Amino acid sequence: MNLLSAAPIAKLQGLAKFYLYSKKIAAGFWAISEGFYLVFRHRLYKDPNNPQHTRYVQHVCRRLCEVFNVQVKIHGEIPRHPSLWVGNHVSWLDIPVFGSGARVFFLAKAEIAQWPIVGQLAKGGGTLFIKRGSGDSGRVREQITGFLKQDIPVLFFPEATTSDGRGIKKIHGRLLEAAIDAQRPVQVMLICYVNQHGELDMIAPFIDQMTFLDHIQRVLEMPKVTAHLMMLPEISVQGHNVESLTEEVQLRMTEGLQRLHAKVLGAAQQDVEQ
């Protein structure tokens, strides 16, 4: 079974492209406008990191998945108790996909808070802005520890970069120490993008030297993709140090992604053949 889709996107021309782009841009603008409405209607900006507000983040993320033609299917039960969430990283699409499945806040570079429109929406929606730089990992870890101790669920991508979705890259475990410091478990959630042919999708990944604008264009023209999310059993931090916890997360994510592929790619291929 061929797991990878190497077929190029069919080129849209003329009125078809104009109609598609107009429809998607209008839907995206409406989703963002709805996000601002929620921020100001419920005054989220007054208490942006309140864990009760994650339901509004989840709603906006679900709307964005609709805009980008991504259907989300969840495998396993979504836990609600406070944890440090980690996931594999394939694309910027991961954020609305993960956010549509789980009620979490995301880590983001502090610079994003200054971005027009998006920065204000993210700030009002409770995004946790982290100052990053040389030798700054200790301060970042302390911030995450503080969030976890306040029962604020936080998700980050420990691979630190995107992949094509076929496997798990090296896990960088410094920030995992926040879970140990806060005595909160680590919750792994894995993602897998599958196209309409039952193959591992190669349009969704944001990799190589592609610019962000080029990738947005590809995603806007992308046929429907199913994003499968799988929950793994939480990892207790009891008895772990940073090194052992990093090894455990690496093992769990690697084995878990293999199981997810075996489950959804096989099932998707059978659906296509029937």
N, C-alpha and C positions, 0 to 999 in steps of 0.2 A: 504494500500500500504506500502510495506516495504521500508523505506527510506535509510537504511544502508546496505552496502555490507560487510558481514562478511566472505565471501568465501575466502579462502587462494589463493595466487597466484599459478598457476600451475607450478610445478617444472620443470625447463628446465634441460636437461641432455646432456652430451657429446658435439657433434658437434653443436647442436642447440644453446647451451649456448655460446660456443666459437664464433659462427658466429654472434649471437646477440650482445655480448659484443664488439667484434671487430668492428662491424658496428657502434655501438653507440659511442664508444671511438674515432673512426676515425672522425665521424661527429662532436663530441664535440670539438676535436682538431682543426678541420677545422673552426668551428664557432669562437673559441677563436682566432685563427690565423687571421681570417677576422676582428675581433674586433681590434687587434693590427694594422692591415693594415690601418683601418680607423683612428685610433689614430695618427699614424705617417704620413699617406697620407695627412690628413687635419690639422696636427699639433695641435690636440686638447689639448695636454699637455701644450701648451703655454697659453691657456685661458680655463682651464678645466671646469669652472662653467658658461660658456656662455650659456644662455638658448637656443640659436640657435643650440647648439650641441645635444640637447635631441633627435633629429631625428636619430642620429647615435646610441645612446643608445637604442632607440626603435628598430632599425634594428637588433642589436645584440641580444636583448631580444627575438625577433621573431624567430631568427635562433635557439636559445637555446630551445624554446618551441617545435620546430620541432624535435630537438635531443631527447627530453624527451617524445615525443609522446603525447603532450598536444595540443589540438585544442582550440583556444580561440574564444568565441562568446561574443559580446558586446551588452548590452541592454541599450539603451539611447545614447545620443550624448555626445561625449568627449569634454569637454570645453578646451579652449586654454589659457584663461586669467590667470594671476598669482593667485595661491591659496596655502593654506596649505592643502595638500592632506592627508587623513587618510584612512586606510583600515583594514578589519579584517585579522587576521594572522593565517594561517593554516599550512604553510610549507615554506621551503626555495624556493620552486617552485613559491611562490607568487611573488618574485622579477622579474623573467623573464616574468611571466604572466601579472602582473600590468604594467611592463615596455613595454610590447608589445602593450598594449592598450592605454596607456597615455604617453605623453612626459613629463617625470618628472625625477628629480634626487632623489636618495635615501640617507637616513641617514645610516651610518655604524659606528661600533666601530673603533676607531683610530688604533687598533691593526691590522685590516684587511689590512691596507695600507702596512704593512710589510710582508704580505704573498707573497710567490713566485708566479709569473705568475698572479694569480687572483688579488692580490693587485695592481700590476702595471696596469693591464687592468682597474680595477675599478677606480684607480686614474686618468688615462688618460681619462676615460669616464665621469668624473665629479662627482663621488660619493662624498658626503659631509661627511668627516670623523669627528666624534665627540668624544672628550675626555670625557669619562664617569667615574664616581667614586662617592665615598661618598660625599654628599653635592655639587655635581657638576651640578645639574639640572639648576641652575640659569645661569651658563656660557653656557650651551648647548642651553638654550632658547634664550640667546642673539645672539648666532651664527645663529640660525634659523631665528630670527627676521631680522638679517642683510641680509641673503639670500633673504627673502621675499621682503624686501624693494628694493632689486636690481631686482625684478621681476623674481627671480629664483624659479621655482615650486619645492616644496619639498614634499616627501611622507614619512610618518612613520607609525608604527603600534602602536596605543595607548593602545592596550591590553597588550603590553610588553612581551607577550609569545604566543606560538601557542596553537590552540585548535583543536578539531576533526571536526570543521566546522558546528556543529549542532546549535550553538548559539554564542552569543557575551559575552565575559568575561568582568570583570570590566574594565572600561575605566580609564586610568591614565591621568589626564588632565593638568599636569604642563606644558608640552610642547605646549599645545593648547594656552597658554598665548602669545606665539610668534605671533599668528595670530591677537590677540587683539592689541599687541604692534605695529605691522606693519600695522594694519588696512587692512588686507587681509581676504577674506572669507575662510571658511573651506569647502573643497570639499570631500565628502564621496564617496568612490568606494568600492563595496562589491564583494567578490569572493565566488564561489561555485563550487566544483569539482564533476562532475557526470560521472559515469562509463557507459559502453556500455549496461547495463541492465536498465538504467534509474534510478539508485539508487545513493544516496549520497556516493561518493567514500571514502573508508577507507584505501587506499594505499597511496594516496598523503599526508595525514596529517603526520607531523613530530612531534610525541608526545610520551608520556610515557618515558621509559628508553632506547629507541632505539638509537644506536650510529649513527653518521652521515654517516659512511661508510656502515653500514647495511641498512640505508634508501636509500642511492644511489643505492645499489644493487636491492632493491625492486622496485625503480622507473625505473631502466634500464629494468627490466623484466615486467613492468606494461603494460597491454593492453592500447589501446588508451583511453584517458580521455578528457572530454570536460570541460574546465574552463570557467564558465559563469561570466562575469563582468557586474555589474549594477551600473549606475550612479544615485546618488540621487541629488535633488536640493541643490545648495550650501547654506551654512548657513552663513548669515551675522553676523558679530561680533558686530554690533551696539547694544548698550544697554546691552551687556553681560559682566559679570565678569568671572573669571576662573571657579567658581563653577557652574554657570548657563550654561556656554558653555559646560562644561563637561557633565552635565545632558542632555543637548540637543543632543550632539553627541551620548551619550549612547542610548537615546530613538530612534533617527533616525537610528542608526546602527542595533539595535535590531529589530525594526519593518521592516526595509528594508530587512534584511536577511530573515525574515519570508516570505515576499512577493516574494523574489527571489526564495526561496525554492518552494513555492506554484506554481510559474510560470514554472520553468525549470524542476522540478522533475515530475510534472504532465504531462508536454508536452513530456518529455523524455520517461515516462512510456507508454504514448499513442503511440509513435512512435514504441516502442518495441512490443506492442500488435498488431499493424496493420500488 
